[in-house]
Amino acid sequence: MSDPYNAIITEVEPAPALPGPLHGRRLLVKDLIDTAGIRTTYGSRIYADHVPTRSATAVERLVAAGAVIVGKANLHEFAWGVTSQNDWYGTVQNPRLPGRTTGGSSGGNAAALAAGLCDIGVGTDTGCSIRLPSSCCGVVGFKPSWGRVPVDGVYPLCRSFDTVGPMATSVSEVATMWSILAAAPLPAPQLAGLTVGLLTRPPSVGGPAQAENRAGEAYVEQLEAVGARVVEVTIPDPPEDTWPLFFHEAAEAHRTTFPARANEYGTNVRTKLEQAQLVDPDEVARAAAAVRAWRTYRPEVDLYVAPVLGVEVPPVDCDELDIRIPATAFLRPFNVLGWAAIAIGDLQLIAPRDETVLAAALAWEASTA
């Protein structure tokens, strides 16, 4: 296929499609996710020639439902980054907004969907990595709640926050894929009667509080038109900084190759892994306890609405280390909380349960068709 966007690392000759709800749909698999007999690089130089012997459960389920793999999607190296700038396979380009970032780390999936190079994609999201590129490229991406979709066969970034989820060009297709991935019934559309909390200030997962952003107000009128009640709310911060747990688990995921093969990492990820070596074990323990405590929080509303990015999409040549925190302000907290969230352009809908988010998103799509 013609790919002027650096969206694909490895092309695949499609196998015959099995019967099922995804029959013949062209599937692009993020190259962080194992595919039997197909090169899987994890976006890295170290694994450039790696060919797994078995596929991740998520891939097996989609193929069994009729999807056909057409390639492996480019990504930020080892999925640790928000721009899909990759020293080894090139920066993914944005078909929708030339000169702007695709977001990351599932940027290859989002760009390919926007360009029509595939019909559906499967990505990962540890801090933003499905939702941010979906927003930047104008497609739809769903981050399931933590633990809802199997993550075996996926190179870990932070096991406490890692998720696998579907990407497509419509909510309905994403919902169908989720039903297959989670082995669960498809929820019926539902927004009428729900109380929706408008988030204008994201909770901090550690470090300085982020600025207020009222971009989510753009969606209030339509939510109310379909029968939801919208109220402005806040979510309390976790009791401690949660970043030490993220860095500790990332360092553990790379223990066999870092620092022993540090010179084979790109500068961006190497910088982060160097920082990860310095985390204090006591801080890690406090962070883990904070995450457990924060995950007991129960919302006073049925659903939240917030922007994905809420500002102009950064330039393609931006410094990832400068934008990674502000670009994920409304995204990362929900990985830490373990909640579900969907990106429909810059609209983000969030709730603890997958079914609540998908039901609301399906109703939203029907109301805006």
N, C-alpha and C positions, 0 to 999 in steps of 0.2 A: 504494500500500500504506500501511497505517497504521504510522507509525514514531515512537513516543513516546520513542525513545532517542537521537535525533540521530545515528543510525547511517549515514544515507544523505544525500549531498549532492545527487545527481541521480538521479531515477528514469528508467528506460528501458522503453519498450514492448517486450517480448520478440519477437525475430524467430523464424521457424520453426526448430525444432531440426534439425540434421543428424544422420544416423545415426552411432552410435559408442558407446563405453563410457560417455560422460557424457550420453547422449541425454536432453534435457529437464531436466537438472539446472540449477537457478536459480543463476547465477553473479553474485556481487557483486565488482567489481573495485576495489581500493584506488585512490583518486583521485590517486595519484602515478603511475599507469600509464596510458599513452596508449591511447585507444580511438577509432578512426576515426569521425568524425561525431558523437561524443558529448563533451559538455563535460568537460574535464579540468582541474581547478583547482589541483592539487598542494596543496590545502588552504590556498590563499593568496588574498589580495585582488588581488595583481598579475595573476594568471592567471584571474581570476573568469570571463572570457568566452572563454577559450582552447578551441578545438575542433581537435584534431589531424586530420590528413588520413590518417594510417595508424595501425594498432594495433601495440602491442608484440608481439614474437614470442610471448611467453608467453600473451597473450590469444588470438592467432590459433590457437595449438595447442589450447587448451581449447575454443574455439568449433568448430574443425574436428572435435573429438572428440564434439560434440553438446551442449556446454553452451550455455545461452542467457543473455546478459547482462541482468540486471534492474536494475542501477544501479551508481553509483560511491560507494564507501564514504568516510565522513568519517574524518579522521585528524588527528594533530598537524601543524601547519603545516610544509610541506616535509618531513614525516616526521622532524623533528628534535625529538623529545621522547618521554617515556615515559608520558604521562597522557591523550593525546587531548583535552586542553583546547585549544579553538580559538577565537580572538578573532572570526573571521569567520563560522563555521558552527555555533558552539555546542559545548559540551563533550559528548562521547559518554557516555551513561549506561549503567550495567551492569545488564542484566536479571536476572542471577543474584544479584548482591549490591548491591541498591539502596543508594545512599549511599557506595559504594566506587568507586574508579577502575576503568575498563576496562583500564588499561595502555595503552601506545602503542608505536609510532605507529599500528599497524593496528587501532586500537580499534573503528572502525566495522565492520570485517569480523567481529571477534569478537563484538561485541554483536548484530549481525544474525543470526549463526549461532545464538547462544544464544537469541534471541527467535523463531527460525523464519522470519525474513524472507527467507532464502535457504538454499540447500542446500550450496553450496560457495563458497569465496572464494579470491582470489589476492592476496597481500600482499607486503611487502618487509621485510627484516630486515638492519639494518646494525649494531645493537648489542644488540637485544632484540626488535625491533618486530613479529615474528610470535609469538614464544614467550611474551613477557610478557602481551599481551592474551589469548592463548589460555588461559593459566593463570588469569588473573583472571576470565574469563568461563566457564571450565569446558568449553572445547572443545579441539580438537587442532590444532596448527600445527607445520609442519616447515620448518626452515631448511636448505636444501641446502648442501653444501660450496661454497666460493667458486669461481665460474666454471662450475658444473655446469649451471645453467639460464640461458638468455640474459637479459641485463638491458637490451637495447636498448629504447628507447621508455619508459624509466623515468627520472624526474627524479633525478639523482644526489644522494646525500648525501656519501658517501665511497667513491669508486670501488674502493679497495683492500679494502673490507669489504662493499659492497652485495651483497645476494642477493635473489632472487625465489622465493617458495615457496607451497605450498598450505595452505589452512585448511579444516576441515570438522568434523563432529561425531563422526567415527570415524577410527581409524588406517587401516582398510581403504580408505576413500574418499580420504584424504590420499595413501596409497601409490599408488592408481590415478592420481590427478592428477599425482603426481611422475613416474610412468612416462611420461605424456603430455608433461609439461613438459620432461623431460630426454631424451626419445626413447630410453628404455632399458627393458630387460625388468624386470618386477616381481620383486623378490626373494622367495624362499620364507621363511616364518617360521623363525627360528633364535635360540634363547637357550641351549638345553641345550649344555653343553660349553664355553661361553664363560667367560673370566675377566673379571669386571666390577670396575672400580675405583670404590670409593665415595669421592666427593669431599666433604670436610667443610670445606675451606678453599679458596676459589677463588684462582687465580693473579692477581696484580695486573698490570694493563696499564699502570700508571703511577700515581703517587700512593701514599698510605698503603695498607698491607695491610688487607684486609677481615677482619672477625671470623669466627671459626669458627662454622659452622652445621651441625648434625647432622640436619637435617630429612630428608636422603636415607636415613637409617637405616630410615625407615618402609617402604621398598620392599625391603629386603634379604631378609626372610623369603620373600616371593613370588618374588623372583628365584631364590633357592636352591631353592624348591619345584619350579621348572620346569627345574632342572638346571644353573644357572649357579653359578660359584664367585665369591664376592664377597670382595674384599680392600680394605683401606683404603689409599689412595694419595694422592700429591700430584702436581701438575704444576709444573715450575719456571717462575719468572717470566721474561719476556723480558729481554734484556741491557740495555735502555734503556727509558725512558718512551716509549710509543707514541702518546700523545695529540697531540703536535705534528703528526703525519701526518694524523690525523683532522681537526683544525682547519684545516690547510692545504688539504686537499682539499675540505672544506665551503666554505671561503672562495672557492676557485676555481670551484666549482659556481654560486656566486651573483655572480660578478664583474661580470656585465652589469647587475645590478640593485641591488647593494649595494657601497658605501654610497649610490650615486646615488639610490635610491628607499627609503632606510632607513625613512622615515616611513610607508611602506605595509606594513611588517612588523609582526607582533604583538610585544608587549614581550618575551615569552619568547625567541623565536628571534632577535630583534634583539640582545638581550643576548649571546647566544652568538656571533653573527656579529661583534659588536664585539670580543669576546675573540679571535676567530679572526684578526682583522687584525694582531694583535700578535705572532704566532708568529715566532720567529727561524728564518731559513732553515737555519742549521747544525743546529738542533734537529730540524727536519723531516728533514734528511738522515740524522741519527743514528737517528731514529725509523723511517724507511723501511728502513734497514739492519737494525734490530732486528727488524722484522716479517719480513723475508726470512730472517733467522737463526732466529727462533722457529718459522717454518713448516717448518724441517728437522727439528724434534723428532718422534721416533717413540715412541708410547706403549709401555709394557711390558704393557699389558692390551688386550683386544679391544674393550672398550666401557667407558664411564664412566656412572655414575648420580649425579645431583645434584638438588637442588630447582631449580625455576624461580625462585621468589621466596623460599620458606622461612620467611616471616613473614606476619603478617596483611596483607591487601590494604589499601593506604593509602586514606584518604578521597578522595572525588571532588574536593573542593576543596583538596587538598594543594598545597603549593608545589613545582612540578616541579623547580625548581633545587635544592631541598633533598633530594629523594628519588632523583634520577636515578642517582647513583653507587651507593648501597646496593641499590637495586631491580634493578640490572643486574649485580651482582657475579658471579653464576654464569652470566651470559649473554654479556656483551661479550667475554670472553676467547676464545670460540669463533668469533666473527667475525674477531678478529685472527689467530687460528691458521688460519682458513679451513676449519674442520671443520664437519661436519653435526651437527644437533641437533634433537630433537623434544620438544615439550611436550605431555604428556597430563595435563591438570589441572596439578598442581604437580610431577609427575614429569618429569624431563628425562633423556633418554638421548643420549649424545654419542659420536661416533667420527670419525676422519678421513674415512671413506667413507660415502656416502649409503646404500648397500646394507646395510651393517652395522647402521646405526641403524634403518632401516625393517624389516629382518628381525627384529630384536629387538623392535621396537614391535608388529609383527604377532603375534609369539609372546606378548608380554605381554597384548595385547588378547584373544587366544584363551584365555589362562589365567585371565583375570578376568571372562570373559563369564558 
